[in-house]
Amino acid sequence: MPRSIRLDAVLVQAVIAGALSFAHLHDLAEAAGQSGWKAWAYPVSVDLLMVAAWRRLRTARRDRSAWTWFVIALFASLGANVATAGLLDLGAVPAWLCILVAGWPALAFLGGTLLVHSPADQPAPEQPADDEPAQLPEVEVTRTDPPGVDPQPVPAAPELAPAPASPQPVPSVPAVPAALLDHARKLADAHQASTGTPMPAEALSARLGLPEPMVNAISAQLQLT
């Protein structure tokens, strides 16, 4: 069953505006020296550039180049409408306008190529959020015994024996040089010969002027009190 065509006021306005703009562009191109089929090609070139820019704007609204070429094509169409409204003598078109009309095909081709072959803006891919490890719910395990069986007591965990204490470090005895030991023995012998009693460790420490650990080591070897 064929579908019925519904007339829309906006569609009718678009057809009228397109037809009048097409005719004005043709008249302006013909007045600028483009005769025959060339004058009819100019309106097609302007409309195609406008359509290409509009299609680009639908996919990338922030594309400045698409807005630039859309405005250029719009000004070309509006300029032809204004110029052919009686403000311009089509019998004596200025030279700059002839140059502009003659260079339009190359400009429209450049704009259409840039609009078609330039990559469109694509939204940046969303960064995946770091997957946090899911926490498993705590499950309370209940021990159930079959019927008729006495519940068995759960053995308690054995207590761990305390770790043995580390042994205290044994103070090291300093080594006594042989010459120092001989000198101390001579002093002890001299003291015993003059007094008749062994030489005390305090007296030996005062005579030698050595630190207490060294004197203790010497006294231990000489068996002094």
C-alpha positions as CSV (number, residue, x, y, z in Angstrom):
1,M,0.0,0.0,0.0
2,P,1.6,3.3,-1.1
3,R,2.3,5.7,1.7
4,S,0.6,9.1,1.5
5,I,2.8,12.2,1.2
6,R,2.1,14.7,3.9
7,L,2.7,18.3,3.0
8,D,4.6,20.2,5.6
9,A,4.9,24.0,5.7
10,V,8.6,23.8,6.5
11,L,9.2,21.5,3.5
12,V,7.3,23.9,1.2
13,Q,9.4,26.8,2.5
14,A,12.6,24.8,1.9
15,V,11.6,24.1,-1.7
16,I,10.8,27.7,-2.4
17,A,14.0,29.0,-0.7
18,G,16.1,26.4,-2.5
19,A,14.6,27.2,-5.9
20,L,15.0,31.0,-5.5
21,S,18.5,30.7,-4.2
22,F,19.4,28.3,-7.0
23,A,18.1,30.8,-9.6
24,H,19.8,33.8,-8.0
25,L,23.2,32.0,-8.0
26,H,22.7,31.1,-11.6
27,D,21.9,34.7,-12.6
28,L,24.9,36.0,-10.7
29,A,27.3,33.5,-12.2
30,E,26.0,34.2,-15.7
31,A,26.4,38.0,-15.1
32,A,30.0,37.4,-14.0
33,G,30.8,35.7,-17.3
34,Q,29.9,32.1,-16.7
35,S,27.5,31.1,-19.4
36,G,25.8,27.9,-20.4
37,W,26.2,24.8,-18.2
38,K,28.8,26.6,-16.1
39,A,26.3,29.0,-14.7
40,W,24.1,26.1,-13.6
41,A,27.0,24.3,-11.9
42,Y,27.6,27.2,-9.4
43,P,24.3,26.8,-7.5
44,V,24.9,23.1,-7.2
45,S,28.5,23.7,-5.9
46,V,27.2,26.1,-3.2
47,D,24.4,23.8,-2.1
48,L,26.6,20.7,-1.9
49,L,29.2,22.6,0.2
50,M,26.4,23.7,2.6
51,V,25.0,20.1,2.8
52,A,28.5,18.7,3.5
53,A,29.1,21.2,6.3
54,W,25.7,20.5,7.8
55,R,26.3,16.8,7.8
56,R,29.7,17.3,9.5
57,L,28.1,19.5,12.2
58,R,25.6,16.8,13.0
59,T,28.5,14.4,14.0
60,A,30.9,17.0,15.4
61,R,29.2,20.1,16.6
62,R,32.5,21.5,18.1
63,D,34.3,21.3,14.7
64,R,35.3,24.8,13.9
65,S,36.2,24.0,10.3
66,A,32.6,22.7,9.7
67,W,31.2,25.9,11.0
68,T,33.6,27.9,8.9
69,W,32.6,26.2,5.6
70,F,28.9,26.3,6.5
71,V,29.1,30.1,7.0
72,I,31.1,30.5,3.7
73,A,28.4,28.6,1.8
74,L,25.6,30.5,3.5
75,F,27.2,33.9,2.7
76,A,27.6,32.8,-0.9
77,S,23.9,32.0,-1.1
78,L,22.8,35.1,0.7
79,G,25.1,37.2,-1.3
80,A,23.7,36.1,-4.5
81,N,20.2,36.7,-3.2
82,V,21.0,40.3,-2.2
83,A,23.1,41.1,-5.3
84,T,20.3,40.1,-7.7
85,A,17.7,42.0,-5.7
86,G,18.5,45.2,-7.6
87,L,21.5,46.4,-5.5
88,L,24.0,45.2,-8.2
89,D,23.9,46.1,-11.9
90,L,24.1,42.7,-13.6
91,G,25.1,44.4,-16.8
92,A,28.3,45.8,-15.3
93,V,29.6,43.4,-12.7
94,P,32.8,44.6,-10.9
95,A,36.0,42.8,-11.6
96,W,36.5,41.6,-8.0
97,L,33.1,39.8,-8.2
98,C,34.1,38.2,-11.4
99,I,37.3,37.0,-9.8
100,L,35.4,35.7,-6.8
101,V,32.9,33.8,-9.0
102,A,35.7,32.3,-11.1
103,G,37.7,31.1,-8.0
104,W,34.6,29.6,-6.2
105,P,34.9,26.1,-7.7
106,A,38.4,25.6,-6.3
107,L,37.4,27.0,-2.9
108,A,34.3,24.8,-2.8
109,F,36.3,21.7,-3.7
110,L,38.9,22.4,-1.0
111,G,36.1,22.8,1.6
112,G,34.3,19.7,0.6
113,T,37.5,17.6,0.7
114,L,38.5,18.9,4.1
115,L,35.0,18.2,5.5
116,V,34.8,14.6,4.1
117,H,38.3,13.4,4.8
118,S,39.0,15.0,8.1
119,P,38.6,12.7,11.1
120,A,35.6,13.4,13.2
121,D,35.9,14.1,16.9
122,Q,35.4,11.0,18.9
123,P,34.7,10.9,22.6
124,A,37.5,9.7,24.7
125,P,36.9,6.2,26.0
126,E,35.9,6.0,29.6
127,Q,38.6,4.7,31.9
128,P,37.5,1.5,33.6
129,A,37.3,1.9,37.4
130,D,39.7,-0.1,39.4
131,D,38.0,-3.3,40.4
132,E,38.0,-3.5,44.1
133,P,38.2,-7.1,45.5
134,A,34.8,-8.2,46.7
135,Q,34.6,-9.0,50.3
136,L,33.1,-12.3,51.0
137,P,30.4,-12.3,53.7
138,E,31.4,-14.0,56.9
139,V,29.7,-17.3,57.3
140,E,29.1,-18.7,60.8
141,V,29.6,-22.4,60.8
142,T,27.4,-24.3,63.3
143,R,28.2,-27.8,64.1
144,T,25.2,-30.1,64.0
145,D,25.3,-33.7,65.2
146,P,23.0,-36.3,63.7
147,P,20.1,-37.4,66.0
148,G,20.9,-40.0,68.5
149,V,24.6,-39.1,68.8
150,D,25.9,-37.4,71.8
151,P,27.7,-34.2,71.0
152,Q,31.4,-34.6,71.3
153,P,33.4,-31.8,73.0
154,V,35.6,-29.9,70.7
155,P,39.2,-30.2,71.9
156,A,40.7,-27.0,73.0
157,A,43.7,-25.7,71.0
158,P,46.9,-26.6,72.8
159,E,48.7,-23.7,74.4
160,L,51.9,-22.8,72.9
161,A,54.9,-23.0,75.1
162,P,56.6,-19.7,75.7
163,A,59.7,-19.2,73.7
164,P,62.9,-19.7,75.7
165,A,64.6,-16.5,76.8
166,S,67.7,-15.7,74.9
167,P,70.8,-16.2,77.0
168,Q,72.5,-13.1,78.3
169,P,75.7,-12.3,76.5
170,V,78.8,-13.2,78.4
171,P,81.1,-10.3,78.8
172,S,84.2,-10.8,76.8
173,V,87.5,-10.8,78.7
174,P,90.1,-8.5,77.0
175,A,93.3,-10.1,75.9
176,V,96.3,-9.2,77.9
177,P,99.6,-8.7,76.0
178,A,102.5,-10.8,77.3
179,A,104.8,-7.8,77.9
180,L,102.1,-6.1,80.0
181,L,101.5,-9.3,81.9
182,D,105.3,-9.6,82.7
183,H,105.5,-6.0,83.9
184,A,102.5,-6.5,86.1
185,R,104.0,-9.7,87.5
186,K,107.2,-7.9,88.3
187,L,105.3,-5.2,90.2
188,A,103.3,-7.8,92.1
189,D,106.5,-9.6,93.0
190,A,108.2,-6.5,94.1
191,H,105.2,-5.5,96.3
192,Q,105.1,-8.9,97.9
193,A,108.8,-8.9,98.6
194,S,108.7,-5.5,100.3
195,T,105.5,-5.9,102.2
196,G,105.2,-9.7,102.6
197,T,101.6,-9.6,101.3
198,P,100.2,-10.1,97.8
199,M,99.6,-6.9,95.9
200,P,95.9,-5.8,95.8
201,A,94.1,-5.3,92.5
202,E,93.4,-1.7,93.4
203,A,97.1,-1.0,94.0
204,L,98.0,-2.7,90.6
205,S,95.3,-0.6,88.9
206,A,96.8,2.6,90.4
207,R,100.3,1.6,89.4
208,L,99.4,0.7,85.8
209,G,96.8,3.3,85.1
210,L,94.7,0.8,83.0
211,P,90.9,0.5,82.8
212,E,89.1,-1.8,85.2
213,P,88.4,-4.6,82.7
214,M,92.1,-4.9,81.7
215,V,93.2,-4.8,85.4
216,N,90.6,-7.5,86.3
217,A,92.0,-9.7,83.5
218,I,95.6,-9.2,84.7
219,S,94.6,-9.9,88.3
220,A,92.8,-13.0,87.3
221,Q,95.9,-14.3,85.6
222,L,98.2,-13.3,88.5
223,Q,95.6,-14.5,91.1
224,L,95.6,-11.2,92.9
225,T,92.8,-10.3,95.3
